[in-house]
Amino acid sequence: MKDVATSLMGQQRTFEADKKSQRCYHRRAIMELSMPTWLIFQLFAMACMPAAYDMARDRGRSTKAWLSTALIFGPFALLALLILGPARTSASH
């Protein structure tokens, strides 16, 4: 069985009713599965912010910069602070 429809431009198009319907929302299911993962990472990143503040202050680094870095990168900012160590200060003569 064929259905005939007229498009906005006046062209007639035929559609076969026997075709299987396509799953239009297939990708949406994938996005919904990744949403809790993103939410958990963001919550963990916000939980890392006080630790990043304390570590930056103890090491003589900018606390504002490391707070924003911890918000974006989460625990990776703590790892970077740990690897960088204390800030170097220039010795005055």
Secondary structure as the mmCIF struct_conf table of DSSP 4:
data_model
#
loop_
_struct_conf.conf_type_id
_struct_conf.id
_struct_conf.beg_label_comp_id
_struct_conf.beg_label_asym_id
_struct_conf.beg_label_seq_id
_struct_conf.end_label_comp_id
_struct_conf.end_label_asym_id
_struct_conf.end_label_seq_id
STRN STRN1 LYS A 2 THR A 6
TURN_TY1_P TURN_TY1_P1 LEU A 8 MET A 9
BEND BEND1 GLY A 10 GLY A 10
STRN STRN2 GLN A 12 GLU A 16
TURN_TY1_P TURN_TY1_P2 ALA A 17 ASP A 18
BEND BEND2 LYS A 19 LYS A 19
HELX_LH_PP_P HELX_LH_PP_P1 LYS A 20 GLN A 22
TURN_TY1_P TURN_TY1_P3 CYS A 24 TYR A 25
HELX_RH_AL_P HELX_RH_AL_P1 HIS A 26 ASP A 58
TURN_TY1_P TURN_TY1_P4 ARG A 59 GLY A 60
HELX_RH_AL_P HELX_RH_AL_P2 THR A 63 PHE A 73
TURN_TY1_P TURN_TY1_P5 GLY A 74 GLY A 74
HELX_RH_AL_P HELX_RH_AL_P3 PRO A 75 LEU A 84
BEND BEND3 PRO A 86 PRO A 86
HELX_LH_PP_P HELX_LH_PP_P2 ALA A 87 ARG A 88
HELX_LH_PP_P HELX_LH_PP_P3 SER A 90 SER A 92
#
